[in-house]
Amino acid sequence: MLSIDDPLRDLASTYTLMSRMAPCIFPCRSDEFIYRSEVALDYYQSRFRLDESRFDYWRSFKCLMLMIAFEHGVEVYGRFSLIDSFIQLFTELTGVEIYKK
């Protein structure tokens, strides 16, 4: 689910998935996935200037796309409390509260 677009979009997408999705699926390896997410982010920051507002925008966008996919029947996001994690992150980033049906 990456694209040829703003490189920050791909980074934000990967970071969001690794830091939120992987720990839900592999709780015993949570620290490892979060660490790897941070390493990828640090590497990007060492090479390019990170525009945090754009990064948070793309993270919010990724959460929104995952919520839409869930609403359209992509069942995997309902497992392991994944959708709850993405809803929580979306609210943290935007201040907009989302309620599940």
PyMOL commands that set and color helices and strands:
alter all, ss='L'
color gray80, all
select helices_A, chain A and resi 7-25+27-47+52-71+75-94
alter helices_A, ss='H'
color red, helices_A
deselect
rebuild
show_as cartoon
